[in-house]
Amino acid sequence: MQTVLAKFRTIMALSLLLSLGAVGTGRAQTVDELELLPPIGTTEPPSEAVVAEELVGSPDVVEPDASAVGWPSAALNWFKGPVWNFGSELGINGSEGNAAAFSILVGANFKRETGGNVFEGNLKYGKTQTQGLETQHFALVNSRWDRKFDDVQFLYNKNTLEYDEFKAFDVRLVLSGGYGYNIIKSETTTFTGRFGAGASREFDGPDDSWVPESNFGVDFERQITKRQKVKLVSDYYPAWEDYRDYRLITDASWEILLDEAANLSLKFGAIDRYDSTPNGLRHNDIDYFATLIWSK
């Protein structure tokens, strides 16, 4: 009851004094200029904070979230930090004289790994000319995103874009995803099995349509010594309608660290692309190479 009377008394005093101030001086006095009477049961006048709290209540104060930044800053931060690994590779081979030949292979790779995600990709581009004639011209782009449940299980999404001037199509796009399981995972060895589904399409070829297909994959990586590492990735893509229509892509490599300070390595590898329906061409395309790799 005393609190209600105090509020009423305060409001009446404010109204009266503001009215008198407006008449007597030609302007309204501010709250700072008013001397409020103390509420019943007190001897000291209330502070401005107490008056404001009694009149309008104490509103909830919303603290700004320091982590809430605009999307441009968040996007830039996504590319920072030690979670990224980058690498590039280059291989050149040539000869002049009785046999004129030139071959080049360039590549790039990246990987971003955090506690719950792994995002990686790579690019390979190769071109060969023999006696002035082009005998090889291809490009492969792969990307893969793993969403980890724990250290053993994960969901994956893998996409591949393939260009080859000597195939029956211009570009092949492969989209797939599914479930993965780390059968072996240690500091030196990783052996993973994957299975899922997706679809592929060959553009500007005899069959220019989407083909539903399954995906079965195997990933193997072993650190043999401090300076040597082997790696193998193999994916099997059988069509849903007919499992005799399939593709098998295998990428194997062996890396030797040459200079630890410069992160310079020598890489030997091969990529085998098998197609059970090559449209009159050979089933296998095997590209083998030796390149220098610089990593960061």
C-alpha positions as CSV (number, residue, x, y, z in Angstrom):
1,M,0.0,0.0,0.0
2,Q,2.9,2.4,0.8
3,T,4.4,1.7,-2.6
4,V,1.2,2.6,-4.4
5,L,0.8,5.8,-2.4
6,A,4.4,6.7,-3.1
7,K,4.0,6.3,-6.8
8,F,0.8,8.3,-6.8
9,R,2.4,11.0,-4.7
10,T,5.4,11.2,-7.0
11,I,3.2,11.4,-10.2
12,M,1.1,14.2,-8.7
13,A,4.2,16.1,-7.6
14,L,5.7,15.8,-11.1
15,S,2.5,17.0,-12.8
16,L,2.1,20.0,-10.5
17,L,5.7,21.1,-10.7
18,L,5.9,20.7,-14.5
19,S,2.7,22.8,-14.8
20,L,4.0,25.5,-12.5
21,G,7.3,25.6,-14.3
22,A,5.7,25.9,-17.7
23,V,3.5,28.9,-16.4
24,G,6.1,30.6,-14.3
25,T,9.2,30.4,-16.5
26,G,7.8,29.7,-20.0
27,R,9.5,26.3,-20.2
28,A,9.1,22.9,-18.7
29,Q,11.6,21.8,-16.1
30,T,13.4,18.6,-16.5
31,V,13.4,15.7,-14.0
32,D,17.0,16.8,-13.0
33,E,15.7,20.2,-11.9
34,L,12.9,18.8,-9.7
35,E,13.3,17.9,-6.1
36,L,10.9,15.0,-5.5
37,L,9.4,14.4,-2.1
38,P,10.5,11.2,-0.5
39,P,8.0,8.3,-0.5
40,I,6.2,7.4,2.7
41,G,8.4,5.6,5.2
42,T,11.7,7.1,3.9
43,T,13.7,10.1,4.8
44,E,15.9,10.5,1.7
45,P,14.6,11.5,-1.7
46,P,14.8,8.6,-4.3
47,S,17.5,8.6,-6.9
48,E,16.7,9.2,-10.6
49,A,17.2,5.5,-11.3
50,V,14.8,4.5,-8.6
51,V,12.1,7.0,-9.9
52,A,12.5,5.8,-13.4
53,E,12.3,2.1,-12.3
54,E,9.1,2.8,-10.2
55,L,7.4,4.7,-13.0
56,V,8.1,2.5,-16.0
57,G,9.5,-0.7,-14.5
58,S,12.9,-2.3,-15.1
59,P,13.2,-3.3,-18.8
60,D,15.2,-6.3,-19.7
61,V,18.6,-5.3,-21.1
62,V,19.6,-7.2,-24.2
63,E,23.4,-7.5,-24.5
64,P,24.7,-7.6,-28.0
65,D,26.1,-10.9,-29.1
66,A,29.8,-10.5,-29.8
67,S,29.8,-13.5,-32.1
68,A,27.0,-12.1,-34.2
69,V,28.8,-10.6,-37.2
70,G,27.8,-9.9,-40.7
71,W,28.0,-12.7,-43.3
72,P,30.9,-11.1,-45.2
73,S,33.1,-11.2,-42.0
74,A,31.9,-14.8,-41.2
75,A,32.7,-15.9,-44.8
76,L,36.2,-14.4,-44.5
77,N,36.8,-16.0,-41.1
78,W,35.8,-19.4,-42.6
79,F,39.0,-19.2,-44.7
80,K,41.3,-18.4,-41.8
81,G,43.0,-20.5,-39.2
82,P,45.2,-23.5,-39.1
83,V,42.4,-25.9,-40.2
84,W,43.2,-25.3,-43.9
85,N,45.8,-27.2,-45.9
86,F,46.7,-26.2,-49.5
87,G,48.9,-27.8,-52.1
88,S,49.9,-27.5,-55.7
89,E,51.8,-29.8,-58.1
90,L,53.5,-29.6,-61.4
91,G,55.0,-32.1,-63.8
92,I,56.6,-31.5,-67.2
93,N,58.1,-33.9,-69.6
94,G,59.3,-33.2,-73.2
95,S,61.7,-34.1,-75.9
96,E,62.9,-32.6,-79.2
97,G,64.7,-34.0,-82.2
98,N,63.7,-37.2,-84.0
99,A,60.8,-37.5,-81.5
100,A,59.1,-34.3,-80.5
101,A,56.8,-34.6,-77.5
102,F,55.6,-32.4,-74.7
103,S,53.5,-33.3,-71.7
104,I,52.3,-31.2,-68.7
105,L,50.3,-32.0,-65.6
106,V,49.3,-29.4,-63.1
107,G,47.2,-29.9,-60.0
108,A,45.9,-28.3,-56.9
109,N,44.3,-29.5,-53.7
110,F,42.8,-28.2,-50.5
111,K,41.5,-29.6,-47.2
112,R,39.6,-28.1,-44.3
113,E,39.1,-30.2,-41.2
114,T,37.4,-29.3,-38.0
115,G,35.9,-31.3,-35.1
116,G,32.7,-32.1,-37.0
117,N,33.4,-31.6,-40.7
118,V,36.0,-32.4,-43.4
119,F,35.9,-30.5,-46.7
120,E,38.4,-31.3,-49.4
121,G,38.9,-31.1,-53.1
122,N,41.5,-31.4,-55.9
123,L,42.0,-30.5,-59.5
124,K,44.2,-32.3,-62.1
125,Y,44.8,-31.0,-65.7
126,G,46.9,-32.9,-68.2
127,K,47.9,-32.2,-71.8
128,T,50.3,-34.1,-74.2
129,Q,51.4,-33.4,-77.7
130,T,53.4,-35.8,-79.8
131,Q,54.9,-34.7,-83.2
132,G,52.7,-31.7,-83.1
133,L,49.5,-33.7,-82.6
134,E,47.5,-33.6,-79.4
135,T,47.2,-37.0,-77.9
136,Q,46.0,-36.2,-74.4
137,H,43.8,-33.5,-73.0
138,F,41.8,-33.9,-69.8
139,A,40.7,-32.2,-66.6
140,L,39.3,-33.7,-63.3
141,V,37.7,-31.8,-60.5
142,N,36.7,-33.6,-57.3
143,S,35.1,-32.3,-54.1
144,R,34.0,-34.1,-51.0
145,W,32.3,-33.0,-47.7
146,D,32.1,-35.3,-44.7
147,R,29.8,-34.6,-41.8
148,K,31.2,-36.6,-38.9
149,F,29.0,-38.2,-36.3
150,D,32.1,-39.3,-34.4
151,D,35.7,-40.5,-35.2
152,V,34.3,-43.6,-37.0
153,Q,31.0,-42.7,-38.8
154,F,30.1,-39.9,-41.1
155,L,27.8,-38.8,-44.0
156,Y,29.5,-37.8,-47.2
157,N,28.8,-35.8,-50.4
158,K,31.1,-36.3,-53.3
159,N,31.0,-34.6,-56.7
160,T,33.1,-35.0,-59.8
161,L,33.4,-33.0,-63.0
162,E,35.3,-34.7,-65.8
163,Y,36.4,-33.3,-69.1
164,D,38.2,-35.4,-71.8
165,E,38.7,-34.3,-75.4
166,F,39.2,-37.9,-76.5
167,K,36.0,-39.4,-75.0
168,A,32.6,-39.6,-76.7
169,F,31.2,-36.7,-74.5
170,D,32.5,-33.3,-73.6
171,V,31.8,-33.1,-69.9
172,R,30.6,-35.7,-67.3
173,L,29.0,-34.5,-64.0
174,V,28.7,-37.0,-61.1
175,L,26.8,-36.3,-57.9
176,S,26.7,-38.8,-55.1
177,G,26.4,-39.1,-51.3
178,G,25.8,-41.6,-48.6
179,Y,27.3,-43.2,-45.4
180,G,30.9,-43.8,-44.5
181,Y,32.7,-45.8,-41.9
182,N,36.3,-45.7,-40.8
183,I,37.3,-49.4,-40.5
184,I,40.8,-48.5,-39.4
185,K,41.8,-45.1,-38.1
186,S,45.1,-44.5,-36.4
187,E,48.0,-42.0,-36.5
188,T,49.6,-43.8,-39.4
189,T,46.8,-45.7,-41.2
190,T,43.2,-44.9,-42.4
191,F,41.0,-47.3,-44.2
192,T,37.5,-46.2,-45.0
193,G,34.5,-47.8,-46.7
194,R,31.6,-45.8,-48.2
195,F,28.3,-46.6,-49.9
196,G,25.6,-44.4,-51.2
197,A,23.7,-43.3,-54.3
198,G,23.5,-40.4,-56.8
199,A,23.3,-39.7,-60.5
200,S,25.5,-38.8,-63.5
201,R,25.1,-37.1,-66.8
202,E,27.3,-36.9,-69.9
203,F,26.9,-33.6,-71.8
204,D,27.1,-33.5,-75.6
205,G,27.4,-37.2,-75.9
206,P,25.4,-40.1,-77.3
207,D,23.4,-40.4,-74.1
208,D,22.7,-36.9,-72.8
209,S,20.4,-37.8,-69.9
210,W,20.7,-38.3,-66.1
211,V,21.5,-41.8,-65.0
212,P,20.6,-42.9,-61.4
213,E,23.5,-45.0,-60.0
214,S,24.9,-46.4,-56.8
215,N,28.3,-45.5,-55.3
216,F,30.7,-47.8,-53.4
217,G,34.0,-46.3,-52.4
218,V,37.2,-47.2,-50.6
219,D,39.8,-44.8,-49.2
220,F,43.2,-45.9,-48.0
221,E,46.1,-43.8,-46.6
222,R,49.2,-44.9,-44.8
223,Q,52.2,-43.0,-43.5
224,I,54.9,-45.5,-44.2
225,T,57.7,-43.5,-42.7
226,K,58.1,-39.9,-41.7
227,R,58.9,-39.0,-45.3
228,Q,56.8,-41.5,-47.3
229,K,53.1,-41.8,-47.7
230,V,50.8,-43.8,-50.0
231,K,47.2,-43.1,-50.8
232,L,44.4,-44.7,-52.8
233,V,40.9,-43.6,-53.6
234,S,38.6,-45.9,-55.6
235,D,34.9,-45.3,-56.5
236,Y,32.6,-47.8,-58.2
237,Y,29.5,-46.4,-59.9
238,P,27.0,-49.0,-61.2
239,A,23.8,-47.9,-62.9
240,W,20.6,-48.8,-61.1
241,E,18.8,-50.2,-64.2
242,D,21.7,-52.4,-65.2
243,Y,24.8,-53.1,-63.0
244,R,26.7,-54.2,-66.1
245,D,26.7,-50.5,-67.0
246,Y,29.3,-49.1,-64.6
247,R,32.4,-47.0,-64.1
248,L,35.4,-47.6,-61.8
249,I,37.7,-44.7,-61.0
250,T,40.9,-45.3,-59.1
251,D,43.5,-42.7,-58.0
252,A,46.7,-44.1,-56.4
253,S,49.8,-42.1,-55.4
254,W,53.1,-42.3,-53.5
255,E,54.6,-39.2,-52.0
256,I,58.2,-38.7,-50.8
257,L,59.1,-35.7,-48.7
258,L,62.2,-34.0,-50.2
259,D,62.4,-30.8,-48.1
260,E,60.6,-30.6,-44.8
261,A,61.3,-26.9,-44.3
262,A,59.8,-26.0,-47.7
263,N,57.1,-28.7,-47.6
264,L,58.3,-29.9,-51.0
265,S,57.5,-33.5,-52.0
266,L,57.9,-35.8,-55.0
267,K,54.8,-37.6,-56.1
268,F,54.3,-40.7,-58.3
269,G,50.8,-41.6,-59.2
270,A,48.3,-43.0,-61.7
271,I,44.6,-42.4,-62.4
272,D,42.6,-45.3,-64.0
273,R,39.2,-44.4,-65.4
274,Y,37.3,-47.5,-66.6
275,D,33.9,-47.2,-68.4
276,S,32.0,-50.4,-69.3
277,T,30.1,-48.5,-72.1
278,P,32.7,-46.3,-73.8
279,N,30.6,-45.9,-77.0
280,G,33.1,-47.5,-79.4
281,L,36.3,-46.3,-77.6
282,R,38.6,-48.2,-75.3
283,H,37.3,-49.0,-71.8
284,N,40.4,-47.9,-69.9
285,D,42.1,-44.5,-69.7
286,I,45.2,-44.6,-67.5
287,D,47.1,-41.4,-66.8
288,Y,50.4,-41.9,-64.9
289,F,52.6,-39.0,-63.7
290,A,55.5,-37.8,-61.6
291,T,55.1,-34.3,-60.1
292,L,56.6,-32.0,-57.6
293,I,54.2,-30.9,-54.8
294,W,54.4,-27.8,-52.7
295,S,52.1,-27.8,-49.6
296,K,51.2,-25.1,-47.1
